[in-house]
Amino acid sequence: PDPGFRSRRIVSEYGYTTFEDSPGVLHELRRVIEVDGRPVRTRLEARTSLSLGMATRDDRVKRRMLREFELYGLSSAAVDLGQLILLFEQRRQGDYQFHYLAAGSLGGIPVSIFTFSQVGGVGAVTVFQDRTVRRNLLEGEIWSREPDGLPLRIVLRTSYELDRRSASSEAVVNYAMSSHGVLLPVTIAHREYVNDELQVENLYVYKPFRRFSADSSIRFEAEKPAGKAP
């Protein structure tokens, strides 16, 4: 690896919420547990504060949690990537043009690959960099399982100018059906380039999701192993 690169390993609890000023849009919240092997807070503390943050109606609290990664030296962190699938819900499909590209395979599963480009609406991916927020028109690919069309991968690409230089960003989000019957992210690879040189790489791995009850005891239910009856 380039000696100029700085690597960080961050472990966090993760969940979704909405803001009062945009009730129809989901955003990711995280509470960091560990940075490079150094504990930041306990898992119970993270889960408790995350559940309370998800339940609050105070957008200021949620926005502070949204940008927590910046506190740990990540100068460019992409969020809201896990729910890219929601970009293509029925009411928003008119914001994109779709074209069939090719047949392919993903982990031995036959897929159809479609390209898409945004022609209207607003992007749902938030990228913080140097205390600014970028919003760009989106393009990329959707890999859908044959024969039922279940989306298994979304590739998202954006291009923009950065200090008069050519810059671009790519995110690859892989999905799988959870034992709860919900399509959820499994892995994400996000990379940013300036003049075609890699500048930032964020790799996300999602452990099994849990259901929890947000009451005074904050009880969590473990994810059931795949293939077993509930």
C-alpha positions in Angstrom: 0.0 0.0 0.0 1.0 3.6 -0.5 2.9 4.8 2.6 1.0 8.1 2.4 -2.3 6.3 3.1 -3.6 6.2 6.7 -5.7 3.2 7.6 -8.4 3.0 10.3 -10.5 0.1 11.5 -13.7 1.2 13.1 -16.4 -1.0 14.7 -19.8 0.5 15.3 -23.4 -0.3 15.9 -25.6 0.7 13.0 -29.3 1.7 12.4 -31.7 3.7 10.3 -33.7 6.8 11.1 -35.5 9.7 9.5 -35.2 13.5 10.1 -38.1 15.7 10.9 -37.2 18.0 7.9 -37.2 15.0 5.5 -39.5 12.3 6.9 -39.5 10.3 3.7 -35.8 9.7 3.5 -33.9 7.1 5.6 -30.4 8.0 7.0 -27.8 5.8 8.6 -26.7 6.4 12.2 -23.7 4.8 13.8 -22.3 4.7 17.3 -18.6 3.8 17.3 -17.5 1.0 19.7 -13.8 0.6 18.7 -11.1 2.4 16.7 -8.0 0.5 15.7 -8.5 -1.9 18.6 -9.0 0.9 21.2 -12.4 0.8 23.0 -14.5 4.0 22.6 -17.7 2.8 24.4 -19.2 -0.5 25.3 -21.5 -2.3 22.9 -24.4 -1.8 25.4 -23.7 1.9 25.6 -23.6 2.1 21.8 -26.8 0.2 21.4 -28.6 2.3 24.0 -27.5 5.7 22.7 -28.2 4.5 19.1 -31.8 3.4 19.9 -32.4 6.7 21.8 -31.0 8.7 18.9 -33.2 6.9 16.4 -36.2 7.6 18.5 -35.6 11.3 19.2 -37.3 14.0 17.2 -34.4 16.4 17.6 -32.6 16.5 14.2 -29.5 18.2 15.8 -28.8 15.1 17.8 -29.2 12.9 14.8 -26.9 15.0 12.7 -24.2 14.9 15.3 -24.4 11.1 15.3 -24.4 11.1 11.5 -21.0 12.8 11.4 -19.4 10.8 14.2 -16.8 9.2 11.8 -15.2 12.6 11.3 -14.2 12.7 14.9 -11.9 9.7 14.3 -9.8 11.1 11.6 -11.8 10.1 8.5 -11.6 13.2 6.3 -14.0 11.7 3.7 -16.6 9.3 4.9 -19.6 8.2 2.8 -22.9 7.5 4.6 -26.4 6.5 3.5 -25.0 3.9 1.2 -26.6 0.8 2.8 -30.1 1.9 1.7 -29.3 2.7 -2.0 -32.0 0.2 -2.9 -34.5 2.8 -1.8 -33.4 5.1 -4.7 -35.4 2.9 -7.0 -38.7 2.5 -5.1 -41.7 2.8 -7.4 -42.4 6.5 -6.8 -38.8 7.5 -7.7 -38.2 5.3 -10.8 -39.1 8.2 -13.1 -35.9 10.0 -11.8 -33.8 7.4 -13.7 -33.2 6.0 -17.2 -32.5 2.3 -17.3 -30.8 0.2 -20.0 -30.1 -3.5 -20.2 -26.3 -4.1 -20.3 -25.5 -7.8 -20.1 -26.0 -11.1 -18.4 -23.6 -12.0 -15.7 -22.9 -14.0 -12.5 -22.5 -13.0 -8.9 -21.2 -15.6 -6.5 -22.4 -18.3 -9.0 -25.9 -16.8 -9.2 -27.1 -15.8 -12.7 -27.9 -12.0 -12.9 -29.0 -9.4 -15.4 -27.1 -6.2 -15.3 -28.8 -2.9 -16.0 -27.2 0.6 -16.2 -29.0 3.6 -14.8 -28.5 7.4 -15.0 -30.3 10.0 -12.9 -32.4 12.5 -14.9 -34.4 14.1 -12.1 -35.0 14.3 -8.3 -32.2 14.5 -5.7 -29.4 12.1 -4.7 -29.8 10.2 -1.5 -26.0 9.6 -0.8 -24.3 12.1 1.6 -20.5 12.5 1.4 -18.8 14.8 4.0 -15.5 16.2 2.9 -13.7 19.2 4.4 -16.9 20.2 6.2 -18.8 20.4 2.9 -21.6 18.1 1.5 -21.6 16.9 -2.0 -24.7 16.2 -4.0 -24.3 14.9 -7.6 -26.4 13.3 -10.2 -26.0 9.5 -10.0 -25.3 6.8 -12.4 -24.2 3.1 -12.2 -25.5 -0.4 -12.4 -28.1 -2.7 -10.9 -27.4 -6.5 -10.8 -30.6 -8.4 -10.4 -31.1 -12.1 -9.7 -32.6 -14.3 -12.4 -35.4 -15.1 -12.8 -37.1 -13.1 -10.0 -35.3 -9.8 -10.4 -34.2 -9.5 -6.8 -31.4 -6.8 -6.6 -28.1 -8.3 -5.4 -25.7 -5.5 -6.2 -25.9 -1.8 -6.8 -22.9 0.1 -8.3 -23.1 3.9 -7.9 -20.8 6.3 -9.6 -20.5 10.1 -9.5 -18.1 12.6 -11.1 -17.3 16.1 -9.9 -14.6 18.8 -9.7 -12.3 19.1 -6.7 -10.0 22.1 -6.6 -10.1 22.3 -10.4 -9.1 18.6 -10.6 -11.2 15.8 -12.0 -12.6 13.6 -9.2 -14.9 10.6 -9.1 -16.5 8.3 -6.6 -17.7 4.7 -6.8 -19.6 2.6 -4.3 -20.4 -1.2 -4.7 -23.2 -2.4 -2.4 -23.9 -6.1 -2.1 -27.3 -7.2 -0.7 -28.7 -10.4 0.7 -32.1 -11.4 2.1 -31.9 -11.6 5.9 -33.7 -14.2 8.1 -36.2 -11.4 8.9 -37.3 -11.4 5.3 -35.8 -8.0 4.5 -33.2 -7.2 1.8 -30.2 -5.8 3.7 -26.6 -4.7 2.9 -23.8 -7.3 3.4 -20.7 -5.4 2.2 -19.9 -2.0 0.7 -16.7 -0.8 -1.0 -16.5 2.9 -1.5 -13.6 4.5 -3.3 -12.7 8.1 -4.3 -10.3 9.1 -7.0 -8.6 12.4 -8.0 -7.1 12.5 -11.5 -7.7 8.7 -11.6 -5.5 8.1 -8.5 -7.1 6.4 -5.5 -7.4 8.8 -2.6 -9.9 7.2 -0.2 -11.2 3.7 0.3 -13.9 2.8 2.8 -14.8 -0.9 3.3 -17.9 -1.8 5.2 -18.8 -5.2 6.5 -22.3 -5.7 8.1 -22.8 -8.4 10.7 -26.2 -10.1 11.1 -28.9 -7.5 11.9 -30.9 -7.7 15.1 -34.4 -6.6 16.1 -34.7 -4.6 19.3 -37.4 -3.3 21.5 -36.8 0.4 22.3 -38.2 0.3 25.9 -36.5 1.0 29.2 -34.5 -2.2 29.1 -33.4 -2.0 25.5 -33.8 -5.7 24.7 -32.1 -7.0 21.5 -33.1 -10.1 19.6 -30.2 -12.0 17.9 -30.3 -12.7 14.2 -31.5 -16.3 13.5 -29.1 -18.5 11.5 -30.1 -18.7 7.8 -32.0 -21.8 6.8 -33.5 -22.5 10.2 -37.2 -22.2 11.0 -38.2 -19.2 13.2 
